[in-house]
Amino acid sequence: MTIETFEQTAAKEYYGVTLQSTTDLKTTACCSLDENLSPSVKAALIKINDEVLTKFYGCGSPLPPLLEGCTVLDLGCGTGRDAYVASQLAGPLGRVIGVDMTGEQLDVAQRNLNSQMARFGYQRPNVDFRKGYIEDLKALEIPDNSVDVVMSNCVINLSPDKRTVFSEILRVLKPGGELLFSDVFSGRRIPEHLRYDPVLHGECLAGAMYTEDFRRTLRDLGCLDYRILSNRRINLGSPEIEAVIGMVDFYSMTVRAFKLDSLEDLCEDYGQVAVYRGTIPEWPHFFDLDDHHRLLTGKPMLVCGNTAAMLGETRYAAHFDIRGDRSVHYGPFDCSPAAVKTAEEAGGGGACC
Ligand SMILES: C[S@@+](CC[C@H](N)C(=O)[O-])C[C@H]1O[C@@H](n2cnc3c(N)ncnc32)[C@H](O)[C@@H]1O
């Protein structure tokens, strides 16, 4: 990509020059509430250098379990906080690629590399930072079907071409690979005259994805179901910014999607049952696939075909006993929690939300 868009130039200026640390943010949109972190993520964070932490601008914690030995791609890695956490979770046999377009951000990530590897006890780095655009991962030599997990923390909203970003993600993911990302979403399309305000853009508001447009984008790319892990309404916390864009409802959401051909656009009932074995480290009693699928250890749970595929055709498969197949169809699957949710709570889920 040779000509930068407004969004790319504005984000480089905002994250490379305007912001010096998390405390410079004007709203709480790019600000993670880390209350639900797993013990291993908390332990990994303790080993992250202060310089990396002070320039953390994420809005969630998109770090799934079972990363050991995985190839992980962090889109818009910034100064590398999540990449360095993933580095510890992936272990010496795994690897992490961090991509960012802003030199100042990547410089911090890069100059901490040796000391972080020493703190983690690694003989050679398992992290490699690459400067470039998340819309063009080919230019960064990330091959098709090469990545187990793509994660991203408060970045995709900043992209001028979100469809291409998701298309690239689906290109580089291995079949069955997982996308887990935290980002800012909106309950309506952002008015055109506010889309080019550099502060609103930098604060991750002007480019926020309208939930239904996000669903349509994934559907058009062949990803027919995705799941919401968490959804928190953002309180902007700034009277000036509220005065300008307060008509829009913003959400900080963490979304999980898989590269699976077998997903359908609506939940279908094939009489399949999933039983969690209780074997995912740190999750002995249950596993939350999303915000309304908590699988209790040992308890058979009737699931739709999509949930069966997400648990049975991905790296989670070894931890679930999936009973039944799709040979007999019993009609649509009643995904009960959706029926009782308000539109706001539903927040634009995939087929099963
Ligand atoms: C809100 S910050 C989040 C950084 C990091 N994920 C974190 O949690 O600290 C957004 C980051 O995305 C990067 N970014 C935004 N748009 C990008 C694009 N199109 N390509 C590559 N990086 C981009 C910015 O340079 C910035 O470092």
The ligand as an SDF file (V2000), in Angstrom:
LIG
                    3D

 27 29  0  0  0  0  0  0  0  0999 V2000
   -5.3740    1.5900   20.1460 C   0  0  0  0  0  0  0  0  0  0  0  0
   -3.7390    1.1420   19.6870 S   0  0  0  0  0  0  0  0  0  0  0  0
   -3.6700   -0.5100   20.3250 C   0  0  0  0  0  0  0  0  0  0  0  0
   -2.2660   -1.0490   20.3640 C   0  0  0  0  0  0  0  0  0  0  0  0
   -2.1120   -2.4190   21.0380 C   0  0  0  0  0  0  0  0  0  0  0  0
   -2.9400   -3.4330   20.4410 N   0  0  0  0  0  0  0  0  0  0  0  0
   -2.3850   -2.2900   22.5080 C   0  0  0  0  0  0  0  0  0  0  0  0
   -3.3020   -2.9830   22.9630 O   0  0  0  0  0  0  0  0  0  0  0  0
   -1.6980   -1.5280   23.1770 O   0  0  0  0  0  0  0  0  0  0  0  0
   -3.8770    0.8970   17.9570 C   0  0  0  0  0  0  0  0  0  0  0  0
   -2.6250    0.4450   17.2550 C   0  0  0  0  0  0  0  0  0  0  0  0
   -2.9880   -0.0150   15.9590 O   0  0  0  0  0  0  0  0  0  0  0  0
   -2.0530    0.4370   15.0200 C   0  0  0  0  0  0  0  0  0  0  0  0
   -2.7450    0.5040   13.7360 N   0  0  0  0  0  0  0  0  0  0  0  0
   -3.8730    1.2040   13.4770 C   0  0  0  0  0  0  0  0  0  0  0  0
   -4.2530    1.0250   12.2030 N   0  0  0  0  0  0  0  0  0  0  0  0
   -3.3550    0.1780   11.6470 C   0  0  0  0  0  0  0  0  0  0  0  0
   -3.2010   -0.3720   10.3450 C   0  0  0  0  0  0  0  0  0  0  0  0
   -4.0780   -0.0950    9.3760 N   0  0  0  0  0  0  0  0  0  0  0  0
   -2.1590   -1.2100   10.1300 N   0  0  0  0  0  0  0  0  0  0  0  0
   -1.2610   -1.4800   11.1170 C   0  0  0  0  0  0  0  0  0  0  0  0
   -1.3440   -0.9600   12.3620 N   0  0  0  0  0  0  0  0  0  0  0  0
   -2.3790   -0.1450   12.6240 C   0  0  0  0  0  0  0  0  0  0  0  0
   -1.6030    1.7660   15.5700 C   0  0  0  0  0  0  0  0  0  0  0  0
   -0.3370    2.1170   15.0690 O   0  0  0  0  0  0  0  0  0  0  0  0
   -1.5930    1.5140   17.0610 C   0  0  0  0  0  0  0  0  0  0  0  0
   -0.3360    1.0640   17.4930 O   0  0  0  0  0  0  0  0  0  0  0  0
  1  2  1  0
  2  3  1  0
  2 10  1  0
  3  4  1  0
  4  5  1  0
  5  6  1  0
  5  7  1  0
  7  8  2  0
  7  9  1  0
 10 11  1  0
 11 12  1  0
 11 26  1  0
 12 13  1  0
 13 14  1  0
 13 24  1  0
 14 15  1  0
 14 23  1  0
 15 16  2  0
 16 17  1  0
 17 18  1  0
 17 23  2  0
 18 19  1  0
 18 20  2  0
 20 21  1  0
 21 22  2  0
 22 23  1  0
 24 25  1  0
 24 26  1  0
 26 27  1  0
M  CHG  2   2   1   9  -1
M  END
$$$$
